[in-house]
């Protein structure tokens, strides 16, 4: 289950919120784990955040998608 964001910054803001709620070390000790999941770029030029284990409000639940098309990275 994913939420889609127009920018990496917006997706990271949501990931930060969840990290704070979970009292990850980054938020309590200033170092260590910051996010439960990190956003990834999509083929559509937006960012997908895996929120399968996040606490979501009603508007977020209604905005989730099951899949996204990942950005293909060329390997040398």
mmJSON file of the N, C-alpha and C atoms, coordinates in Angstrom:
{"data_MODEL":{"atom_site":{
"group_PDB":["ATOM","ATOM","ATOM","ATOM","ATOM","ATOM","ATOM","ATOM","ATOM","ATOM","ATOM","ATOM","ATOM","ATOM","ATOM","ATOM","ATOM","ATOM","ATOM","ATOM","ATOM","ATOM","ATOM","ATOM","ATOM","ATOM","ATOM","ATOM","ATOM","ATOM","ATOM","ATOM","ATOM","ATOM","ATOM","ATOM","ATOM","ATOM","ATOM","ATOM","ATOM","ATOM","ATOM","ATOM","ATOM","ATOM","ATOM","ATOM","ATOM","ATOM","ATOM","ATOM","ATOM","ATOM","ATOM","ATOM","ATOM","ATOM","ATOM","ATOM","ATOM","ATOM","ATOM","ATOM","ATOM","ATOM","ATOM","ATOM","ATOM","ATOM","ATOM","ATOM","ATOM","ATOM","ATOM","ATOM","ATOM","ATOM","ATOM","ATOM","ATOM","ATOM","ATOM","ATOM","ATOM","ATOM","ATOM","ATOM","ATOM","ATOM","ATOM","ATOM","ATOM","ATOM","ATOM","ATOM","ATOM","ATOM","ATOM","ATOM","ATOM","ATOM","ATOM","ATOM","ATOM","ATOM","ATOM","ATOM","ATOM","ATOM","ATOM","ATOM","ATOM","ATOM","ATOM","ATOM","ATOM","ATOM","ATOM","ATOM","ATOM","ATOM","ATOM","ATOM","ATOM","ATOM","ATOM","ATOM","ATOM","ATOM","ATOM","ATOM","ATOM","ATOM","ATOM","ATOM","ATOM","ATOM","ATOM","ATOM","ATOM","ATOM","ATOM","ATOM","ATOM","ATOM","ATOM","ATOM","ATOM","ATOM","ATOM","ATOM","ATOM","ATOM","ATOM","ATOM","ATOM","ATOM","ATOM","ATOM","ATOM","ATOM","ATOM","ATOM","ATOM","ATOM","ATOM","ATOM","ATOM","ATOM","ATOM","ATOM","ATOM","ATOM","ATOM","ATOM","ATOM","ATOM","ATOM","ATOM","ATOM","ATOM","ATOM","ATOM","ATOM","ATOM","ATOM","ATOM","ATOM","ATOM","ATOM","ATOM","ATOM","ATOM","ATOM","ATOM","ATOM","ATOM","ATOM","ATOM","ATOM","ATOM","ATOM","ATOM","ATOM","ATOM","ATOM","ATOM","ATOM","ATOM","ATOM","ATOM","ATOM","ATOM","ATOM","ATOM","ATOM","ATOM","ATOM","ATOM","ATOM","ATOM","ATOM","ATOM","ATOM","ATOM","ATOM","ATOM"],
"id":[1,2,3,4,5,6,7,8,9,10,11,12,13,14,15,16,17,18,19,20,21,22,23,24,25,26,27,28,29,30,31,32,33,34,35,36,37,38,39,40,41,42,43,44,45,46,47,48,49,50,51,52,53,54,55,56,57,58,59,60,61,62,63,64,65,66,67,68,69,70,71,72,73,74,75,76,77,78,79,80,81,82,83,84,85,86,87,88,89,90,91,92,93,94,95,96,97,98,99,100,101,102,103,104,105,106,107,108,109,110,111,112,113,114,115,116,117,118,119,120,121,122,123,124,125,126,127,128,129,130,131,132,133,134,135,136,137,138,139,140,141,142,143,144,145,146,147,148,149,150,151,152,153,154,155,156,157,158,159,160,161,162,163,164,165,166,167,168,169,170,171,172,173,174,175,176,177,178,179,180,181,182,183,184,185,186,187,188,189,190,191,192,193,194,195,196,197,198,199,200,201,202,203,204,205,206,207,208,209,210,211,212,213,214,215,216,217,218,219,220,221,222,223,224,225,226,227,228],
"type_symbol":["N","C","C","N","C","C","N","C","C","N","C","C","N","C","C","N","C","C","N","C","C","N","C","C","N","C","C","N","C","C","N","C","C","N","C","C","N","C","C","N","C","C","N","C","C","N","C","C","N","C","C","N","C","C","N","C","C","N","C","C","N","C","C","N","C","C","N","C","C","N","C","C","N","C","C","N","C","C","N","C","C","N","C","C","N","C","C","N","C","C","N","C","C","N","C","C","N","C","C","N","C","C","N","C","C","N","C","C","N","C","C","N","C","C","N","C","C","N","C","C","N","C","C","N","C","C","N","C","C","N","C","C","N","C","C","N","C","C","N","C","C","N","C","C","N","C","C","N","C","C","N","C","C","N","C","C","N","C","C","N","C","C","N","C","C","N","C","C","N","C","C","N","C","C","N","C","C","N","C","C","N","C","C","N","C","C","N","C","C","N","C","C","N","C","C","N","C","C","N","C","C","N","C","C","N","C","C","N","C","C","N","C","C","N","C","C","N","C","C","N","C","C","N","C","C","N","C","C"],
"label_atom_id":["N","CA","C","N","CA","C","N","CA","C","N","CA","C","N","CA","C","N","CA","C","N","CA","C","N","CA","C","N","CA","C","N","CA","C","N","CA","C","N","CA","C","N","CA","C","N","CA","C","N","CA","C","N","CA","C","N","CA","C","N","CA","C","N","CA","C","N","CA","C","N","CA","C","N","CA","C","N","CA","C","N","CA","C","N","CA","C","N","CA","C","N","CA","C","N","CA","C","N","CA","C","N","CA","C","N","CA","C","N","CA","C","N","CA","C","N","CA","C","N","CA","C","N","CA","C","N","CA","C","N","CA","C","N","CA","C","N","CA","C","N","CA","C","N","CA","C","N","CA","C","N","CA","C","N","CA","C","N","CA","C","N","CA","C","N","CA","C","N","CA","C","N","CA","C","N","CA","C","N","CA","C","N","CA","C","N","CA","C","N","CA","C","N","CA","C","N","CA","C","N","CA","C","N","CA","C","N","CA","C","N","CA","C","N","CA","C","N","CA","C","N","CA","C","N","CA","C","N","CA","C","N","CA","C","N","CA","C","N","CA","C","N","CA","C","N","CA","C","N","CA","C","N","CA","C","N","CA","C","N","CA","C","N","CA","C"],
"label_alt_id":[null,null,null,null,null,null,null,null,null,null,null,null,null,null,null,null,null,null,null,null,null,null,null,null,null,null,null,null,null,null,null,null,null,null,null,null,null,null,null,null,null,null,null,null,null,null,null,null,null,null,null,null,null,null,null,null,null,null,null,null,null,null,null,null,null,null,null,null,null,null,null,null,null,null,null,null,null,null,null,null,null,null,null,null,null,null,null,null,null,null,null,null,null,null,null,null,null,null,null,null,null,null,null,null,null,null,null,null,null,null,null,null,null,null,null,null,null,null,null,null,null,null,null,null,null,null,null,null,null,null,null,null,null,null,null,null,null,null,null,null,null,null,null,null,null,null,null,null,null,null,null,null,null,null,null,null,null,null,null,null,null,null,null,null,null,null,null,null,null,null,null,null,null,null,null,null,null,null,null,null,null,null,null,null,null,null,null,null,null,null,null,null,null,null,null,null,null,null,null,null,null,null,null,null,null,null,null,null,null,null,null,null,null,null,null,null,null,null,null,null,null,null,null,null,null,null,null,null],
"label_comp_id":["UNK","UNK","UNK","UNK","UNK","UNK","UNK","UNK","UNK","UNK","UNK","UNK","UNK","UNK","UNK","UNK","UNK","UNK","UNK","UNK","UNK","UNK","UNK","UNK","UNK","UNK","UNK","UNK","UNK","UNK","UNK","UNK","UNK","UNK","UNK","UNK","UNK","UNK","UNK","UNK","UNK","UNK","UNK","UNK","UNK","UNK","UNK","UNK","UNK","UNK","UNK","UNK","UNK","UNK","UNK","UNK","UNK","UNK","UNK","UNK","UNK","UNK","UNK","UNK","UNK","UNK","UNK","UNK","UNK","UNK","UNK","UNK","UNK","UNK","UNK","UNK","UNK","UNK","UNK","UNK","UNK","UNK","UNK","UNK","UNK","UNK","UNK","UNK","UNK","UNK","UNK","UNK","UNK","UNK","UNK","UNK","UNK","UNK","UNK","UNK","UNK","UNK","UNK","UNK","UNK","UNK","UNK","UNK","UNK","UNK","UNK","UNK","UNK","UNK","UNK","UNK","UNK","UNK","UNK","UNK","UNK","UNK","UNK","UNK","UNK","UNK","UNK","UNK","UNK","UNK","UNK","UNK","UNK","UNK","UNK","UNK","UNK","UNK","UNK","UNK","UNK","UNK","UNK","UNK","UNK","UNK","UNK","UNK","UNK","UNK","UNK","UNK","UNK","UNK","UNK","UNK","UNK","UNK","UNK","UNK","UNK","UNK","UNK","UNK","UNK","UNK","UNK","UNK","UNK","UNK","UNK","UNK","UNK","UNK","UNK","UNK","UNK","UNK","UNK","UNK","UNK","UNK","UNK","UNK","UNK","UNK","UNK","UNK","UNK","UNK","UNK","UNK","UNK","UNK","UNK","UNK","UNK","UNK","UNK","UNK","UNK","UNK","UNK","UNK","UNK","UNK","UNK","UNK","UNK","UNK","UNK","UNK","UNK","UNK","UNK","UNK","UNK","UNK","UNK","UNK","UNK","UNK","UNK","UNK","UNK","UNK","UNK","UNK"],
"label_asym_id":["A","A","A","A","A","A","A","A","A","A","A","A","A","A","A","A","A","A","A","A","A","A","A","A","A","A","A","A","A","A","A","A","A","A","A","A","A","A","A","A","A","A","A","A","A","A","A","A","A","A","A","A","A","A","A","A","A","A","A","A","A","A","A","A","A","A","A","A","A","A","A","A","A","A","A","A","A","A","A","A","A","A","A","A","A","A","A","A","A","A","A","A","A","A","A","A","A","A","A","A","A","A","A","A","A","A","A","A","A","A","A","A","A","A","A","A","A","A","A","A","A","A","A","A","A","A","A","A","A","A","A","A","A","A","A","A","A","A","A","A","A","A","A","A","A","A","A","A","A","A","A","A","A","A","A","A","A","A","A","A","A","A","A","A","A","A","A","A","A","A","A","A","A","A","A","A","A","A","A","A","A","A","A","A","A","A","A","A","A","A","A","A","A","A","A","A","A","A","A","A","A","A","A","A","A","A","A","A","A","A","A","A","A","A","A","A","A","A","A","A","A","A","A","A","A","A","A","A"],
"label_entity_id":["1","1","1","1","1","1","1","1","1","1","1","1","1","1","1","1","1","1","1","1","1","1","1","1","1","1","1","1","1","1","1","1","1","1","1","1","1","1","1","1","1","1","1","1","1","1","1","1","1","1","1","1","1","1","1","1","1","1","1","1","1","1","1","1","1","1","1","1","1","1","1","1","1","1","1","1","1","1","1","1","1","1","1","1","1","1","1","1","1","1","1","1","1","1","1","1","1","1","1","1","1","1","1","1","1","1","1","1","1","1","1","1","1","1","1","1","1","1","1","1","1","1","1","1","1","1","1","1","1","1","1","1","1","1","1","1","1","1","1","1","1","1","1","1","1","1","1","1","1","1","1","1","1","1","1","1","1","1","1","1","1","1","1","1","1","1","1","1","1","1","1","1","1","1","1","1","1","1","1","1","1","1","1","1","1","1","1","1","1","1","1","1","1","1","1","1","1","1","1","1","1","1","1","1","1","1","1","1","1","1","1","1","1","1","1","1","1","1","1","1","1","1","1","1","1","1","1","1"],
"label_seq_id":[1,1,1,2,2,2,3,3,3,4,4,4,5,5,5,6,6,6,7,7,7,8,8,8,9,9,9,10,10,10,11,11,11,12,12,12,13,13,13,14,14,14,15,15,15,16,16,16,17,17,17,18,18,18,19,19,19,20,20,20,21,21,21,22,22,22,23,23,23,24,24,24,25,25,25,26,26,26,27,27,27,28,28,28,29,29,29,30,30,30,31,31,31,32,32,32,33,33,33,34,34,34,35,35,35,36,36,36,37,37,37,38,38,38,39,39,39,40,40,40,41,41,41,42,42,42,43,43,43,44,44,44,45,45,45,46,46,46,47,47,47,48,48,48,49,49,49,50,50,50,51,51,51,52,52,52,53,53,53,54,54,54,55,55,55,56,56,56,57,57,57,58,58,58,59,59,59,60,60,60,61,61,61,62,62,62,63,63,63,64,64,64,65,65,65,66,66,66,67,67,67,68,68,68,69,69,69,70,70,70,71,71,71,72,72,72,73,73,73,74,74,74,75,75,75,76,76,76],
"pdbx_PDB_ins_code":[null,null,null,null,null,null,null,null,null,null,null,null,null,null,null,null,null,null,null,null,null,null,null,null,null,null,null,null,null,null,null,null,null,null,null,null,null,null,null,null,null,null,null,null,null,null,null,null,null,null,null,null,null,null,null,null,null,null,null,null,null,null,null,null,null,null,null,null,null,null,null,null,null,null,null,null,null,null,null,null,null,null,null,null,null,null,null,null,null,null,null,null,null,null,null,null,null,null,null,null,null,null,null,null,null,null,null,null,null,null,null,null,null,null,null,null,null,null,null,null,null,null,null,null,null,null,null,null,null,null,null,null,null,null,null,null,null,null,null,null,null,null,null,null,null,null,null,null,null,null,null,null,null,null,null,null,null,null,null,null,null,null,null,null,null,null,null,null,null,null,null,null,null,null,null,null,null,null,null,null,null,null,null,null,null,null,null,null,null,null,null,null,null,null,null,null,null,null,null,null,null,null,null,null,null,null,null,null,null,null,null,null,null,null,null,null,null,null,null,null,null,null,null,null,null,null,null,null],
"Cartn_x":[0.859,0.0,0.911,0.635,1.508,0.724,1.38,0.897,1.825,1.273,2.036,2.146,3.369,3.649,4.275,3.996,4.529,6.026,6.539,7.967,8.552,9.849,10.537,10.412,10.492,10.402,9.084,7.991,6.676,6.595,7.126,7.108,7.984,9.128,10.005,9.372,8.601,7.894,6.953,6.249,5.326,6.101,7.215,8.046,8.608,8.986,9.477,8.403,7.171,6.07,5.952,6.009,5.87,7.064,8.243,9.439,9.356,8.806,8.635,7.63,6.517,5.482,6.057,6.961,7.56,8.794,9.114,10.27,11.561,11.782,13.018,14.205,15.347,16.551,16.931,16.742,17.087,16.362,15.126,14.303,14.516,15.044,15.262,16.727,17.651,19.079,19.868,19.232,19.913,20.711,20.64,21.311,20.616,20.841,20.217,19.022,18.125,16.969,16.085,15.744,14.905,13.508,13.422,12.143,11.826,10.555,10.1,10.307,9.978,10.223,10.671,11.41,11.901,11.211,10.838,10.18,11.104,10.495,11.241,10.653,11.516,11.016,10.238,9.275,8.456,8.712,8.264,8.395,7.585,6.599,5.731,6.296,7.489,8.107,7.603,6.905,6.447,7.134,6.774,7.429,6.424,6.768,5.908,6.48,5.627,6.02,5.214,5.918,5.254,4.721,3.404,2.765,1.999,2.399,1.712,1.652,2.674,2.717,2.572,2.111,1.92,0.529,0.412,-0.895,-1.414,-2.503,-3.031,-4.347,-4.571,-5.88,-6.813,-8.066,-9.059,-8.734,-8.267,-7.966,-6.781,-5.809,-4.67,-5.094,-5.929,-6.413,-7.101,-7.928,-8.648,-7.732,-6.538,-5.609,-4.564,-4.568,-3.551,-3.783,-2.676,-2.723,-2.003,-2.337,-1.731,-0.391,-0.205,1.023,1.46,2.693,3.222,4.25,4.598,5.603,6.944,7.888,9.178,9.968,10.815,11.723,12.788,12.937,13.956,15.317,16.273,17.632,18.488,19.164,20.024,21.275,21.62,22.835,23.915,25.122,26.239,26.756],
"Cartn_y":[-1.159,0.0,1.23,2.14,3.293,4.596,5.648,6.996,7.608,8.387,9.004,10.504,11.011,12.423,13.077,14.359,15.101,15.35,15.378,15.653,14.723,14.55,13.751,14.41,15.731,16.454,16.191,16.202,15.949,14.525,13.573,12.185,12.012,12.672,12.582,13.214,14.274,14.887,13.87,13.106,12.088,10.963,10.549,9.512,9.999,11.273,11.858,11.813,12.154,12.117,10.732,9.707,8.337,7.958,8.387,8.115,8.735,9.938,10.611,9.859,9.436,8.695,7.406,6.762,5.5,5.691,6.942,7.254,6.611,6.681,6.145,6.937,6.281,6.849,8.212,8.413,9.697,10.837,10.593,11.64,11.736,10.7,10.742,10.943,10.41,10.484,11.314,11.735,12.53,11.721,10.394,9.543,8.191,7.432,6.119,6.147,5.205,5.037,6.276,6.73,7.925,7.579,6.653,6.336,4.856,4.549,3.166,2.724,3.614,3.389,4.7,4.598,5.776,5.848,7.046,7.166,6.781,6.3,5.916,6.627,6.977,7.646,6.675,7.216,6.402,6.805,5.976,6.256,7.48,7.841,8.99,10.31,10.273,11.497,11.939,11.054,11.343,10.373,10.4,9.584,8.695,7.423,6.456,6.149,6.148,5.84,4.628,3.556,2.353,2.652,2.654,2.985,1.794,0.601,-0.614,-0.741,-0.252,-0.378,0.961,1.988,3.312,3.416,4.307,4.692,5.781,5.51,6.455,7.051,8.324,8.911,8.548,8.9,8.497,9.01,10.256,10.805,10.09,9.687,8.946,7.553,6.897,5.565,5.621,6.627,6.73,7.109,7.627,8.039,6.973,5.851,4.833,4.123,3.629,2.806,1.501,0.469,-0.844,-1.021,-0.325,-0.484,0.849,0.871,2.009,1.449,2.242,1.821,2.408,1.558,2.076,2.725,3.643,4.27,3.247,3.002,2.043,2.717,2.039,2.55,1.692,2.355,1.612,1.169,-0.098,-0.622,-0.68,-0.334,-0.357,-1.756],
"Cartn_z":[0.0,0.0,0.0,-0.924,-1.119,-1.145,-0.69,-0.921,-1.954,-2.866,-3.938,-3.658,-3.795,-3.53,-4.749,-4.933,-6.078,-5.96,-4.724,-4.54,-3.482,-3.569,-2.56,-1.182,-1.157,0.112,0.824,0.081,0.672,1.215,0.463,0.919,2.159,2.18,3.351,4.59,4.392,5.521,6.165,5.335,5.872,6.545,5.943,6.543,7.882,7.947,9.198,10.285,9.929,10.897,11.525,10.68,11.186,12.053,11.645,12.439,13.83,13.895,15.192,16.062,15.466,16.197,16.773,16.017,16.446,17.343,17.656,18.508,18.024,16.699,16.162,16.695,16.754,17.367,16.793,15.52,14.91,15.63,16.023,16.639,18.143,18.768,20.212,20.579,19.749,20.053,19.049,17.972,16.96,15.954,16.041,15.063,15.048,13.983,13.868,12.94,13.125,12.242,12.257,11.055,10.915,10.416,9.442,8.801,8.901,8.872,8.731,7.292,6.348,4.922,4.304,3.21,2.5,1.141,0.68,-0.618,-1.765,-2.836,-4.031,-5.251,-6.216,-7.415,-8.298,-9.002,-9.903,-11.348,-12.26,-13.687,-14.102,-13.293,-13.586,-13.091,-12.474,-11.979,-10.618,-9.92,-8.559,-7.604,-6.352,-5.326,-4.621,-4.458,-3.779,-2.401,-1.406,-0.035,0.427,0.785,1.285,2.677,2.808,4.082,4.654,4.25,4.691,6.203,6.893,8.35,9.069,8.367,8.944,9.576,10.544,11.062,10.133,9.423,8.446,8.902,8.544,8.818,7.658,7.782,6.781,5.386,5.294,3.968,3.336,4.159,3.629,3.161,3.944,3.567,2.205,2.0,0.73,-0.434,-0.153,-1.205,-1.536,-0.819,-1.08,-2.411,-2.956,-4.168,-3.863,-4.612,-4.374,-5.071,-6.179,-6.947,-7.531,-8.016,-8.762,-9.745,-10.733,-11.704,-11.279,-10.878,-10.41,-11.545,-11.171,-12.117,-12.483,-13.778,-14.214,-14.215,-13.601,-13.553,-14.462,-15.394,-16.309,-15.585,-15.772,-15.184,-16.25,-15.88,-16.829,-17.045],
"occupancy":[1.0,1.0,1.0,1.0,1.0,1.0,1.0,1.0,1.0,1.0,1.0,1.0,1.0,1.0,1.0,1.0,1.0,1.0,1.0,1.0,1.0,1.0,1.0,1.0,1.0,1.0,1.0,1.0,1.0,1.0,1.0,1.0,1.0,1.0,1.0,1.0,1.0,1.0,1.0,1.0,1.0,1.0,1.0,1.0,1.0,1.0,1.0,1.0,1.0,1.0,1.0,1.0,1.0,1.0,1.0,1.0,1.0,1.0,1.0,1.0,1.0,1.0,1.0,1.0,1.0,1.0,1.0,1.0,1.0,1.0,1.0,1.0,1.0,1.0,1.0,1.0,1.0,1.0,1.0,1.0,1.0,1.0,1.0,1.0,1.0,1.0,1.0,1.0,1.0,1.0,1.0,1.0,1.0,1.0,1.0,1.0,1.0,1.0,1.0,1.0,1.0,1.0,1.0,1.0,1.0,1.0,1.0,1.0,1.0,1.0,1.0,1.0,1.0,1.0,1.0,1.0,1.0,1.0,1.0,1.0,1.0,1.0,1.0,1.0,1.0,1.0,1.0,1.0,1.0,1.0,1.0,1.0,1.0,1.0,1.0,1.0,1.0,1.0,1.0,1.0,1.0,1.0,1.0,1.0,1.0,1.0,1.0,1.0,1.0,1.0,1.0,1.0,1.0,1.0,1.0,1.0,1.0,1.0,1.0,1.0,1.0,1.0,1.0,1.0,1.0,1.0,1.0,1.0,1.0,1.0,1.0,1.0,1.0,1.0,1.0,1.0,1.0,1.0,1.0,1.0,1.0,1.0,1.0,1.0,1.0,1.0,1.0,1.0,1.0,1.0,1.0,1.0,1.0,1.0,1.0,1.0,1.0,1.0,1.0,1.0,1.0,1.0,1.0,1.0,1.0,1.0,1.0,1.0,1.0,1.0,1.0,1.0,1.0,1.0,1.0,1.0,1.0,1.0,1.0,1.0,1.0,1.0,1.0,1.0,1.0,1.0,1.0,1.0],
"B_iso_or_equiv":[0.0,0.0,0.0,0.0,0.0,0.0,0.0,0.0,0.0,0.0,0.0,0.0,0.0,0.0,0.0,0.0,0.0,0.0,0.0,0.0,0.0,0.0,0.0,0.0,0.0,0.0,0.0,0.0,0.0,0.0,0.0,0.0,0.0,0.0,0.0,0.0,0.0,0.0,0.0,0.0,0.0,0.0,0.0,0.0,0.0,0.0,0.0,0.0,0.0,0.0,0.0,0.0,0.0,0.0,0.0,0.0,0.0,0.0,0.0,0.0,0.0,0.0,0.0,0.0,0.0,0.0,0.0,0.0,0.0,0.0,0.0,0.0,0.0,0.0,0.0,0.0,0.0,0.0,0.0,0.0,0.0,0.0,0.0,0.0,0.0,0.0,0.0,0.0,0.0,0.0,0.0,0.0,0.0,0.0,0.0,0.0,0.0,0.0,0.0,0.0,0.0,0.0,0.0,0.0,0.0,0.0,0.0,0.0,0.0,0.0,0.0,0.0,0.0,0.0,0.0,0.0,0.0,0.0,0.0,0.0,0.0,0.0,0.0,0.0,0.0,0.0,0.0,0.0,0.0,0.0,0.0,0.0,0.0,0.0,0.0,0.0,0.0,0.0,0.0,0.0,0.0,0.0,0.0,0.0,0.0,0.0,0.0,0.0,0.0,0.0,0.0,0.0,0.0,0.0,0.0,0.0,0.0,0.0,0.0,0.0,0.0,0.0,0.0,0.0,0.0,0.0,0.0,0.0,0.0,0.0,0.0,0.0,0.0,0.0,0.0,0.0,0.0,0.0,0.0,0.0,0.0,0.0,0.0,0.0,0.0,0.0,0.0,0.0,0.0,0.0,0.0,0.0,0.0,0.0,0.0,0.0,0.0,0.0,0.0,0.0,0.0,0.0,0.0,0.0,0.0,0.0,0.0,0.0,0.0,0.0,0.0,0.0,0.0,0.0,0.0,0.0,0.0,0.0,0.0,0.0,0.0,0.0,0.0,0.0,0.0,0.0,0.0,0.0],
"pdbx_formal_charge":[null,null,null,null,null,null,null,null,null,null,null,null,null,null,null,null,null,null,null,null,null,null,null,null,null,null,null,null,null,null,null,null,null,null,null,null,null,null,null,null,null,null,null,null,null,null,null,null,null,null,null,null,null,null,null,null,null,null,null,null,null,null,null,null,null,null,null,null,null,null,null,null,null,null,null,null,null,null,null,null,null,null,null,null,null,null,null,null,null,null,null,null,null,null,null,null,null,null,null,null,null,null,null,null,null,null,null,null,null,null,null,null,null,null,null,null,null,null,null,null,null,null,null,null,null,null,null,null,null,null,null,null,null,null,null,null,null,null,null,null,null,null,null,null,null,null,null,null,null,null,null,null,null,null,null,null,null,null,null,null,null,null,null,null,null,null,null,null,null,null,null,null,null,null,null,null,null,null,null,null,null,null,null,null,null,null,null,null,null,null,null,null,null,null,null,null,null,null,null,null,null,null,null,null,null,null,null,null,null,null,null,null,null,null,null,null,null,null,null,null,null,null,null,null,null,null,null,null],
"auth_seq_id":[1,1,1,2,2,2,3,3,3,4,4,4,5,5,5,6,6,6,7,7,7,8,8,8,9,9,9,10,10,10,11,11,11,12,12,12,13,13,13,14,14,14,15,15,15,16,16,16,17,17,17,18,18,18,19,19,19,20,20,20,21,21,21,22,22,22,23,23,23,24,24,24,25,25,25,26,26,26,27,27,27,28,28,28,29,29,29,30,30,30,31,31,31,32,32,32,33,33,33,34,34,34,35,35,35,36,36,36,37,37,37,38,38,38,39,39,39,40,40,40,41,41,41,42,42,42,43,43,43,44,44,44,45,45,45,46,46,46,47,47,47,48,48,48,49,49,49,50,50,50,51,51,51,52,52,52,53,53,53,54,54,54,55,55,55,56,56,56,57,57,57,58,58,58,59,59,59,60,60,60,61,61,61,62,62,62,63,63,63,64,64,64,65,65,65,66,66,66,67,67,67,68,68,68,69,69,69,70,70,70,71,71,71,72,72,72,73,73,73,74,74,74,75,75,75,76,76,76],
"auth_comp_id":["UNK","UNK","UNK","UNK","UNK","UNK","UNK","UNK","UNK","UNK","UNK","UNK","UNK","UNK","UNK","UNK","UNK","UNK","UNK","UNK","UNK","UNK","UNK","UNK","UNK","UNK","UNK","UNK","UNK","UNK","UNK","UNK","UNK","UNK","UNK","UNK","UNK","UNK","UNK","UNK","UNK","UNK","UNK","UNK","UNK","UNK","UNK","UNK","UNK","UNK","UNK","UNK","UNK","UNK","UNK","UNK","UNK","UNK","UNK","UNK","UNK","UNK","UNK","UNK","UNK","UNK","UNK","UNK","UNK","UNK","UNK","UNK","UNK","UNK","UNK","UNK","UNK","UNK","UNK","UNK","UNK","UNK","UNK","UNK","UNK","UNK","UNK","UNK","UNK","UNK","UNK","UNK","UNK","UNK","UNK","UNK","UNK","UNK","UNK","UNK","UNK","UNK","UNK","UNK","UNK","UNK","UNK","UNK","UNK","UNK","UNK","UNK","UNK","UNK","UNK","UNK","UNK","UNK","UNK","UNK","UNK","UNK","UNK","UNK","UNK","UNK","UNK","UNK","UNK","UNK","UNK","UNK","UNK","UNK","UNK","UNK","UNK","UNK","UNK","UNK","UNK","UNK","UNK","UNK","UNK","UNK","UNK","UNK","UNK","UNK","UNK","UNK","UNK","UNK","UNK","UNK","UNK","UNK","UNK","UNK","UNK","UNK","UNK","UNK","UNK","UNK","UNK","UNK","UNK","UNK","UNK","UNK","UNK","UNK","UNK","UNK","UNK","UNK","UNK","UNK","UNK","UNK","UNK","UNK","UNK","UNK","UNK","UNK","UNK","UNK","UNK","UNK","UNK","UNK","UNK","UNK","UNK","UNK","UNK","UNK","UNK","UNK","UNK","UNK","UNK","UNK","UNK","UNK","UNK","UNK","UNK","UNK","UNK","UNK","UNK","UNK","UNK","UNK","UNK","UNK","UNK","UNK","UNK","UNK","UNK","UNK","UNK","UNK"],
"auth_asym_id":["A","A","A","A","A","A","A","A","A","A","A","A","A","A","A","A","A","A","A","A","A","A","A","A","A","A","A","A","A","A","A","A","A","A","A","A","A","A","A","A","A","A","A","A","A","A","A","A","A","A","A","A","A","A","A","A","A","A","A","A","A","A","A","A","A","A","A","A","A","A","A","A","A","A","A","A","A","A","A","A","A","A","A","A","A","A","A","A","A","A","A","A","A","A","A","A","A","A","A","A","A","A","A","A","A","A","A","A","A","A","A","A","A","A","A","A","A","A","A","A","A","A","A","A","A","A","A","A","A","A","A","A","A","A","A","A","A","A","A","A","A","A","A","A","A","A","A","A","A","A","A","A","A","A","A","A","A","A","A","A","A","A","A","A","A","A","A","A","A","A","A","A","A","A","A","A","A","A","A","A","A","A","A","A","A","A","A","A","A","A","A","A","A","A","A","A","A","A","A","A","A","A","A","A","A","A","A","A","A","A","A","A","A","A","A","A","A","A","A","A","A","A","A","A","A","A","A","A"],
"auth_atom_id":["N","CA","C","N","CA","C","N","CA","C","N","CA","C","N","CA","C","N","CA","C","N","CA","C","N","CA","C","N","CA","C","N","CA","C","N","CA","C","N","CA","C","N","CA","C","N","CA","C","N","CA","C","N","CA","C","N","CA","C","N","CA","C","N","CA","C","N","CA","C","N","CA","C","N","CA","C","N","CA","C","N","CA","C","N","CA","C","N","CA","C","N","CA","C","N","CA","C","N","CA","C","N","CA","C","N","CA","C","N","CA","C","N","CA","C","N","CA","C","N","CA","C","N","CA","C","N","CA","C","N","CA","C","N","CA","C","N","CA","C","N","CA","C","N","CA","C","N","CA","C","N","CA","C","N","CA","C","N","CA","C","N","CA","C","N","CA","C","N","CA","C","N","CA","C","N","CA","C","N","CA","C","N","CA","C","N","CA","C","N","CA","C","N","CA","C","N","CA","C","N","CA","C","N","CA","C","N","CA","C","N","CA","C","N","CA","C","N","CA","C","N","CA","C","N","CA","C","N","CA","C","N","CA","C","N","CA","C","N","CA","C","N","CA","C","N","CA","C","N","CA","C","N","CA","C","N","CA","C","N","CA","C","N","CA","C"],
"pdbx_PDB_model_num":[1,1,1,1,1,1,1,1,1,1,1,1,1,1,1,1,1,1,1,1,1,1,1,1,1,1,1,1,1,1,1,1,1,1,1,1,1,1,1,1,1,1,1,1,1,1,1,1,1,1,1,1,1,1,1,1,1,1,1,1,1,1,1,1,1,1,1,1,1,1,1,1,1,1,1,1,1,1,1,1,1,1,1,1,1,1,1,1,1,1,1,1,1,1,1,1,1,1,1,1,1,1,1,1,1,1,1,1,1,1,1,1,1,1,1,1,1,1,1,1,1,1,1,1,1,1,1,1,1,1,1,1,1,1,1,1,1,1,1,1,1,1,1,1,1,1,1,1,1,1,1,1,1,1,1,1,1,1,1,1,1,1,1,1,1,1,1,1,1,1,1,1,1,1,1,1,1,1,1,1,1,1,1,1,1,1,1,1,1,1,1,1,1,1,1,1,1,1,1,1,1,1,1,1,1,1,1,1,1,1,1,1,1,1,1,1,1,1,1,1,1,1,1,1,1,1,1,1]
}}}
